[in-house]
């Protein structure tokens, strides 16, 4: 069966960044920004276009924690579990968000690809603890009830779109 992946977006990203192996990180960032993850189909394609091995392209993608090889939701929710957030009860917030979305520690993304929930070591906003981000927008002094309300608002936003 012929691969039906459309490489036009990847080609446009390569045109902007250039086909130099030195641009691999920028290229991967742009691809991930478009698809919300790095589709496996891009690695052999990039390797050929950049003149590098597929293993090299893949190793860059797996070395940096910011890259994802799994599809992520439209809304990526990150719950800080650093010391300041943890002592201010970030875990009940995480549990509430997972409960609202039907997710677990093992299942991080909803089936409809609307939400991904991740924990992070630190968001660098300790004075605002406990903190979560939604697509990098910071929500400070979070509580389980505030988190449930935020999820409700995000679901309504999806429904309106």
QUIBELNOR-V326861 format. One record per pair of residues at least 24 apart in sequence whose C-alpha atoms are under 10 Angstrom apart, sorted by sequence separation. I is the first residue (numbers start at 0). J is the second residue. D is the distance in whole Angstrom. If there is no record, write none. Layout:
I;J;D
I;J;D
This chain:
9;33;9
93;117;9
8;33;8
20;45;9
93;118;8
8;34;10
20;46;9
23;49;8
18;45;9
22;49;9
20;48;9
21;49;9
23;51;10
90;118;10
18;47;10
19;48;9
20;49;5
27;56;9
36;65;10
37;66;7
38;67;9
39;68;7
89;118;10
18;48;6
19;49;6
20;50;7
36;66;7
37;67;6
38;68;6
39;69;9
17;48;10
18;49;5
19;50;8
20;51;7
35;66;9
36;67;5
37;68;5
38;69;8
76;107;10
9;41;8
13;45;9
17;49;9
18;50;8
19;51;9
23;55;10
24;56;9
27;59;9
28;60;9
35;67;8
36;68;6
37;69;7
38;70;8
75;107;10
23;56;7
27;60;7
35;68;9
36;69;6
37;70;8
75;108;9
4;38;9
6;40;9
10;44;10
31;65;10
32;66;10
35;69;9
36;70;5
37;71;10
74;108;10
5;40;10
6;41;8
9;44;9
10;45;9
13;48;9
20;55;10
24;59;7
31;66;7
35;70;6
36;71;6
72;107;9
73;108;10
85;120;10
4;40;7
5;41;10
9;45;8
13;49;9
20;56;9
23;59;8
24;60;8
31;67;8
34;70;8
35;71;6
36;72;9
71;107;9
72;108;6
73;109;10
84;120;10
114;150;9
3;40;10
4;41;9
23;60;9
28;65;9
31;68;9
34;71;9
35;72;7
71;108;6
72;109;7
75;112;10
81;118;9
84;121;8
92;129;9
2;40;9
6;44;8
10;48;9
28;66;8
34;72;10
35;73;8
70;108;8
71;109;9
72;110;9
73;111;9
74;112;9
75;113;8
76;114;7
77;115;8
78;116;8
79;117;9
80;118;6
81;119;7
82;120;8
83;121;9
84;122;9
92;130;10
93;131;9
24;63;9
27;66;8
31;70;9
34;73;10
35;74;10
69;108;9
72;111;8
73;112;6
74;113;6
75;114;6
76;115;6
77;116;6
78;117;6
79;118;6
80;119;6
81;120;5
82;121;8
89;128;8
90;129;10
92;131;9
114;153;9
31;71;10
35;75;9
72;112;4
73;113;5
74;114;5
75;115;5
76;116;5
77;117;5
78;118;5
79;119;5
80;120;5
81;121;5
83;123;10
84;124;9
88;128;9
89;129;6
113;153;9
114;154;9
71;112;6
72;113;4
73;114;6
74;115;6
75;116;6
76;117;6
77;118;5
78;119;6
79;120;6
80;121;6
81;122;8
83;124;9
84;125;7
87;128;7
88;129;7
89;130;8
113;154;9
24;66;10
70;112;8
71;113;8
72;114;4
73;115;8
74;116;9
75;117;8
76;118;8
77;119;6
78;120;9
79;121;5
80;122;9
81;123;9
83;125;6
84;126;9
86;128;9
87;129;6
89;131;9
71;114;7
72;115;5
77;120;10
78;121;9
79;122;6
81;124;10
82;125;8
83;126;8
84;127;8
85;128;8
86;129;9
87;130;10
71;115;6
72;116;9
77;121;10
78;122;8
79;123;9
81;125;8
83;127;9
84;128;5
85;129;7
113;157;8
70;115;9
71;116;9
77;122;9
79;124;9
83;128;6
84;129;4
85;130;10
79;125;9
82;128;9
83;129;7
84;130;7
81;128;9
82;129;10
83;130;9
84;131;9
95;142;9
96;143;8
99;146;9
100;147;10
80;128;10
81;129;9
95;143;6
96;144;10
99;147;7
79;128;8
80;129;8
81;130;10
92;141;7
93;142;10
94;143;8
95;144;8
96;145;10
98;147;9
99;148;10
79;129;7
80;130;9
92;142;6
93;143;8
95;145;10
96;146;6
97;147;10
100;150;8
78;129;8
79;130;6
80;131;9
89;140;10
91;142;8
92;143;4
95;146;7
96;147;6
99;150;7
100;151;10
78;130;7
79;131;6
89;141;8
90;142;10
91;143;6
92;144;8
95;147;7
96;148;10
99;151;9
77;130;9
78;131;5
79;132;8
87;140;9
88;141;9
89;142;8
90;143;9
91;144;10
92;145;9
93;146;9
96;149;9
77;131;5
78;132;7
87;141;9
88;142;8
89;143;9
92;146;7
96;150;7
100;154;10
76;131;7
77;132;5
78;133;9
87;142;9
88;143;9
91;146;10
92;147;9
95;150;10
76;132;6
77;133;7
84;140;9
75;132;8
76;133;5
77;134;8
84;141;10
74;132;10
75;133;6
76;134;7
77;135;8
74;133;6
75;134;5
76;135;8
77;136;10
73;133;10
74;134;6
75;135;8
76;136;9
77;137;9
78;138;10
73;134;8
74;135;10
76;137;10
72;134;10
78;141;10
76;150;10
74;150;10
35;112;10
74;153;8
74;154;10
74;157;10
73;157;9
